[in-house]
Amino acid sequence: MKGIWLLLLTHCFVKYLFAQLEYPKDKIVSSVAKAGASADLIRKRQIMQANAIDTLLIGSSNELAHPLEIGLWSISQFMIKTAESERGVKRLINNWEALSQSTQRSLLEVIYGLYPKEYEGAISRIFQNANHAKTAAIAGSYLWKLRPGEELRSRIYNRVRSLASNDNQAALAEALDYMMKIQLSGNSTPPPFDSLFAHQQAHKFKVVYSFQRANRNHPGLAVVQNTDGTFMKDAVGKLKTFVQLARSASNLPFCITNGSTPQGLYAITGTEISKNPFIGPTPNLQMGMMHELNPPVFTHYMPMVFNAPPEKIYRSYFPASWQNWGGIMEAYLAGKAGRSEIIAHGTTIDPSWFEGSPYYPISPTMGCLCARELWNKVTGKIEISDQLELVNTFLSTPGRQGYMMVINIDNKQTAIAPNEIEKMILDYEATLEKR
């Protein structure tokens, strides 16, 4: 009898403990999200910083480079196009050799994201004369987007590889080549999902699947798979889905710093509250890629295969039917190329910056997964938060660790709707009931 009471008390304590881990909505407030003088000041500051590149002194010293890079970041993140900022971009391109390497790459990010055709001649010259692998990679990617083909693929790979001065840069060349070959093949359709969902039972960690379009201008949806293989539902039994954008502001390729979120597998290591005011106070899911994390941490010290190289360990989280699908390796290759700090977070950025875009009202990021969040402009309290719902859903069952899988399901030119993924998940769960 004593043992039964102890079991009941333990069960109640565990339920109470995990209930306490959930984040209450009414406690989350952001001063950045409020309307008024402060919001107006933020907007004016970003435009002022963007416009300043038209008049700031140009040079490669930290003292001169830093203000230029702040202005370029404002242009890229908030997609600012004013007469002054556009003159500034042209001015910096015309003074390319006087810029530091970091300023050059910031400028290329802006041009890649906001001027997809206007600077082909200048970027072609930059690519040919580049003296750094990352610079050549961004410039080559710009040209690739305009005129993909086998001859250009070979030129980009050889150029970036020849400039590589360390393992990360060599891996960047390989990752870019991997991407270009897949795009030339036209083989991007993922295998059937039932085997992927079933394979989760091999490790039994919770998994967040972030289903995306290949065109990252269109938002995707995330769902949560429990340790028993079932998916999280709401009070009436409907599949819980969470709107999520996997597009970076620059929309650079997955393997380049600040590029859009790579497809593939990430370890979820817990939750945190960001100090970045534009990410905001909503808890985020901390994630890491293989190579960014060492294999023991990536596998939560419970590897599916032992004494194996990192790639074999990584691949073990996918079933045999998925092994030859190219998308699964993006996160692995991006981690090997040195990408890091890709997490799943919310946003306090005023959505009016992106009005008219397919991803409105969500903010593009520097490569993270960003969930939809809308704030009360008077109180600063959160009104709609797919991010909070996602985190609380993930924490509503035991365990703070698990995995994130980012997968492009197709290239339709529209946001992913819940009914597109509900059927395949319900069909899979029906097979669980028969076991």
C-alpha positions in Angstrom: 0.0 0.0 0.0 2.8 2.3 0.9 4.4 1.7 -2.5 1.2 2.6 -4.3 0.9 5.9 -2.4 4.6 6.6 -3.2 3.9 5.9 -6.9 0.8 8.2 -6.9 2.8 11.0 -5.2 5.6 10.6 -7.6 3.2 10.8 -10.6 1.5 13.9 -9.2 4.8 15.5 -8.5 6.1 14.9 -12.0 2.8 16.3 -13.5 3.2 19.3 -11.2 6.8 19.8 -12.1 6.2 19.8 -15.8 3.2 22.1 -15.5 5.5 24.5 -13.7 7.9 24.4 -16.6 5.3 25.9 -18.9 5.6 29.6 -19.5 2.5 31.7 -18.6 1.3 33.9 -21.5 0.3 36.8 -19.2 3.8 37.2 -17.9 5.4 37.8 -21.3 5.7 41.5 -22.1 7.9 43.4 -24.5 8.5 47.2 -24.5 9.9 46.9 -28.0 6.6 45.7 -29.3 4.6 48.7 -28.0 3.5 51.5 -30.3 4.3 55.1 -29.5 7.4 57.2 -29.2 9.7 54.2 -28.5 8.6 52.3 -31.6 8.8 55.4 -33.7 12.4 55.9 -32.5 13.3 52.3 -33.4 12.0 52.8 -36.9 13.7 56.2 -37.4 17.0 54.7 -36.0 17.0 51.8 -38.5 16.3 54.1 -41.4 18.9 56.6 -40.3 21.5 53.8 -40.0 20.6 52.5 -43.4 20.8 56.0 -45.0 24.1 56.7 -43.3 26.0 54.4 -45.6 25.6 57.1 -48.3 27.8 59.5 -46.3 29.9 57.6 -43.8 33.6 57.6 -44.2 34.8 54.4 -46.0 37.7 52.4 -44.7 38.8 49.0 -43.5 39.7 49.9 -39.9 37.3 48.8 -37.2 36.4 52.4 -36.4 35.2 53.0 -40.0 33.9 49.5 -40.8 31.6 49.1 -37.7 29.2 52.0 -38.6 29.0 50.8 -42.2 28.1 47.2 -41.1 25.4 48.5 -38.7 23.8 50.3 -41.6 24.1 47.3 -43.8 22.5 45.1 -41.1 19.6 47.5 -40.9 19.1 47.4 -44.6 19.2 43.6 -44.7 17.1 42.9 -41.6 14.4 45.5 -42.2 14.6 45.3 -46.1 15.1 49.1 -46.3 15.1 50.7 -49.7 15.4 54.5 -49.7 17.1 56.8 -52.2 20.0 57.3 -49.7 20.5 53.7 -48.9 20.4 52.7 -52.6 23.0 55.4 -53.4 25.0 54.0 -50.4 25.0 50.5 -51.8 26.3 51.7 -55.1 28.9 53.8 -53.4 30.2 50.9 -51.4 30.3 48.6 -54.5 32.3 51.3 -56.3 34.8 51.4 -53.4 34.9 47.7 -52.9 38.7 47.4 -52.4 38.6 50.0 -49.6 36.2 47.9 -47.5 37.2 45.3 -44.8 36.3 41.7 -45.5 33.5 41.7 -43.0 32.0 44.9 -44.6 32.3 43.3 -48.0 30.4 40.2 -46.9 27.7 42.4 -45.2 27.4 44.3 -48.5 27.1 41.1 -50.5 24.3 39.9 -48.1 22.3 43.1 -48.8 22.8 42.8 -52.6 21.9 39.1 -52.6 18.7 39.7 -50.6 17.5 43.0 -52.1 19.0 43.4 -55.5 18.8 40.0 -57.1 19.6 41.1 -60.7 20.9 44.7 -60.6 24.5 43.9 -59.7 25.4 41.0 -61.9 28.4 42.6 -63.6 29.9 43.9 -60.3 29.3 40.6 -58.5 30.9 38.7 -61.4 34.1 40.8 -61.1 34.1 40.3 -57.3 33.7 36.6 -57.7 36.7 36.4 -60.2 38.9 38.5 -57.9 37.8 37.3 -54.5 40.6 36.4 -52.1 38.5 34.8 -49.4 36.4 31.6 -49.6 33.3 33.1 -48.0 33.3 36.1 -50.2 33.6 33.9 -53.3 30.8 31.7 -51.9 28.3 34.6 -51.6 29.3 36.1 -54.9 29.1 32.7 -56.6 25.7 32.0 -55.1 24.4 35.3 -56.5 25.5 34.3 -60.0 24.2 30.8 -59.5 20.7 32.1 -58.7 20.7 34.0 -62.0 22.2 31.4 -64.3 22.5 27.9 -62.8 24.4 25.4 -64.9 27.0 22.7 -64.9 29.8 24.9 -66.1 29.1 27.6 -63.4 28.8 24.9 -60.7 32.3 23.7 -61.5 33.7 27.3 -61.5 32.1 28.1 -58.2 33.2 24.9 -56.5 36.8 25.2 -57.8 37.0 28.9 -56.9 35.8 28.5 -53.3 37.8 25.3 -52.7 41.0 27.0 -54.0 40.5 29.9 -51.5 39.8 27.6 -48.5 42.3 28.2 -45.8 40.8 25.9 -43.1 38.5 22.9 -42.7 35.3 25.0 -42.3 36.0 26.8 -45.6 36.8 23.5 -47.4 33.5 22.1 -46.0 31.7 25.3 -47.3 32.9 24.5 -50.8 31.7 20.9 -50.5 28.3 22.0 -49.1 27.8 24.6 -51.9 28.6 21.9 -54.5 26.2 19.5 -52.8 23.4 22.1 -53.1 24.1 23.0 -56.7 24.2 19.3 -57.8 20.9 18.6 -56.1 19.3 21.7 -57.7 20.6 20.6 -61.1 19.2 17.1 -60.6 15.8 18.4 -59.8 15.3 15.6 -57.3 14.0 17.4 -54.2 10.8 15.5 -53.3 11.2 13.8 -49.9 10.3 10.1 -49.4 7.1 9.0 -47.7 6.9 10.3 -44.2 5.4 7.3 -42.4 8.8 5.6 -42.2 10.4 8.8 -40.8 7.7 9.1 -38.2 8.1 5.4 -37.3 11.9 5.6 -37.0 11.5 8.1 -34.1 10.8 5.0 -32.0 14.4 3.9 -32.4 15.5 6.7 -30.1 12.2 7.7 -28.4 13.1 11.4 -28.0 10.4 14.0 -28.7 10.8 15.5 -32.2 9.6 18.8 -33.6 9.1 18.6 -37.3 9.2 21.9 -39.1 7.6 21.4 -42.6 8.7 24.1 -45.0 8.5 25.0 -48.7 11.6 25.0 -50.8 10.8 28.7 -51.5 11.3 30.0 -48.0 9.3 33.2 -48.7 6.3 31.0 -47.7 5.8 30.1 -44.0 5.7 26.5 -42.9 4.2 24.6 -40.0 5.7 22.8 -37.0 4.3 19.8 -35.1 5.4 17.9 -32.1 5.8 14.1 -31.9 5.7 12.5 -28.4 8.1 9.9 -27.1 5.4 7.2 -27.8 5.3 8.2 -31.4 1.9 10.0 -31.3 1.6 13.7 -32.2 0.3 16.4 -29.9 -3.3 17.4 -30.2 -5.5 20.1 -28.7 -8.4 19.6 -26.3 -10.8 18.4 -29.0 -8.2 16.1 -30.6 -7.1 18.3 -33.5 -3.4 18.2 -34.5 -1.5 21.1 -33.0 0.4 23.1 -35.6 2.6 26.2 -35.2 3.3 28.7 -37.9 7.1 29.0 -38.5 9.3 30.8 -41.0 12.6 29.3 -42.1 13.8 32.3 -44.2 16.7 34.5 -43.3 16.7 38.2 -44.2 19.3 37.6 -46.9 17.9 34.3 -48.0 21.4 33.1 -48.7 22.0 29.3 -49.2 21.8 27.1 -46.1 25.6 26.6 -45.8 26.5 30.3 -45.7 26.5 32.3 -42.4 23.1 34.1 -42.1 21.6 32.0 -44.8 18.1 30.5 -44.5 17.6 27.6 -42.1 19.2 24.3 -43.3 17.1 21.2 -43.7 17.9 18.2 -41.6 18.4 17.3 -37.9 19.1 19.5 -34.9 19.5 18.5 -31.3 17.1 20.4 -29.0 19.1 21.0 -25.8 16.6 23.0 -23.7 14.9 26.4 -23.6 16.2 29.9 -22.9 15.0 33.6 -22.8 17.0 35.7 -25.3 18.5 39.1 -24.4 18.1 40.3 -28.0 15.2 42.8 -27.9 14.2 41.9 -31.5 13.9 38.2 -30.6 11.9 39.1 -27.5 11.1 37.6 -24.2 9.2 34.5 -25.4 11.2 31.3 -24.5 13.1 29.8 -27.4 14.2 26.3 -28.2 17.9 26.0 -28.1 19.3 23.9 -30.9 22.6 22.7 -32.2 23.9 20.9 -35.4 26.3 18.1 -35.6 29.8 19.5 -35.6 28.6 22.6 -33.7 27.9 20.1 -30.9 30.1 17.1 -30.4 28.5 13.7 -30.9 27.8 12.9 -27.2 26.0 16.2 -26.7 24.2 15.9 -30.0 22.9 12.5 -29.1 22.0 13.5 -25.6 24.5 10.9 -24.5 22.3 8.1 -25.9 23.7 7.4 -29.4 21.9 5.2 -31.8 25.2 3.7 -33.0 28.4 3.6 -30.9 32.0 4.2 -31.9 31.0 5.6 -35.2 32.1 8.7 -37.2 29.8 11.8 -36.9 28.1 11.3 -40.3 27.1 7.7 -39.5 25.7 8.8 -36.1 23.8 11.6 -37.8 22.4 9.4 -40.5 21.2 6.8 -38.0 18.3 9.2 -37.1 16.8 8.6 -40.5 15.3 5.4 -41.9 16.8 3.5 -44.8 14.2 5.0 -47.2 15.5 8.5 -46.4 19.2 7.9 -46.7 19.5 8.9 -50.3 17.4 12.0 -50.1 19.6 15.0 -50.3 17.7 17.3 -47.9 18.6 15.4 -44.8 22.3 16.4 -45.0 22.0 20.2 -45.1 22.3 20.7 -41.4 25.1 18.3 -41.1 27.1 20.0 -43.9 26.2 23.5 -42.5 27.6 22.5 -39.1 30.7 21.2 -40.7 31.1 24.5 -42.6 31.0 26.4 -39.3 27.4 27.6 -39.1 26.1 27.9 -35.5 23.5 29.4 -33.2 20.4 28.4 -35.2 17.5 28.3 -32.8 13.7 28.4 -32.8 12.5 31.7 -31.5 9.8 34.4 -31.7 9.9 38.1 -32.8 9.1 41.5 -31.5 9.9 43.3 -34.8 7.1 45.5 -36.1 5.4 43.4 -38.8 4.7 46.5 -40.9 8.3 46.3 -42.1 7.3 43.2 -44.1 3.7 44.1 -45.2 3.0 42.9 -48.6 5.5 40.0 -48.4 4.3 36.3 -48.5 5.7 35.9 -44.9 3.9 38.9 -43.4 3.5 39.2 -40.4 6.5 37.0 -39.5 10.0 38.4 -39.4 12.9 36.9 -41.4 15.9 36.2 -39.3 19.7 35.6 -39.5 19.0 32.0 -40.2 16.8 30.8 -37.3 13.3 29.4 -37.3 10.9 32.2 -36.4 7.4 31.6 -35.2 4.5 34.0 -35.7 4.0 36.4 -32.8 1.6 39.4 -32.5 1.8 41.9 -29.6 -0.6 44.3 -28.0 0.7 47.7 -29.1 -0.7 49.4 -26.0 0.3 47.0 -23.2 3.2 45.2 -24.9 1.7 41.9 -23.9 1.6 39.0 -26.3 -1.7 38.3 -28.1 -0.9 35.5 -30.5 2.3 33.4 -30.1 2.9 30.2 -32.1 6.3 30.3 -30.4 4.9 30.2 -26.9 2.4 27.5 -27.9 5.2 25.4 -29.5 7.5 25.7 -26.4 4.7 25.0 -23.9 3.5 22.0 -26.0 7.1 20.6 -26.2 7.4 21.0 -22.4 4.0 19.7 -21.5 5.4 16.1 -21.5 8.5 14.9 -19.6 11.8 15.9 -21.0 13.5 19.2 -22.1 15.6 17.6 -24.8 14.8 16.2 -28.2 15.3 16.9 -31.9 14.2 19.3 -34.5 13.8 18.1 -38.2 13.4 20.8 -40.8 12.1 19.4 -44.1 11.0 21.0 -47.4 7.9 19.1 -48.4 7.6 20.7 -51.9 7.9 24.0 -53.8 4.3 25.2 -53.9 4.2 29.0 -53.9 1.9 29.4 -50.9 2.1 29.0 -47.1 1.7 25.4 -45.8 -1.8 24.8 -44.5 -2.7 22.4 -41.6 -4.7 20.1 -43.9 -1.6 19.4 -46.0 0.1 17.6 -43.1 -2.8 16.4 -41.0 -3.7 13.5 -43.3 -0.2 12.0 -43.4 0.1 12.2 -39.6 -3.3 10.8 -38.9 -2.7 8.0 -41.4 0.6 7.2 -39.6 -1.1 7.2 -36.2 -3.7 4.8 -37.5 -0.8 2.3 -38.0 0.2 2.7 -34.4 -3.2 1.6 -33.2 -2.9 -1.6 -35.1 0.4 -2.6 -33.5 
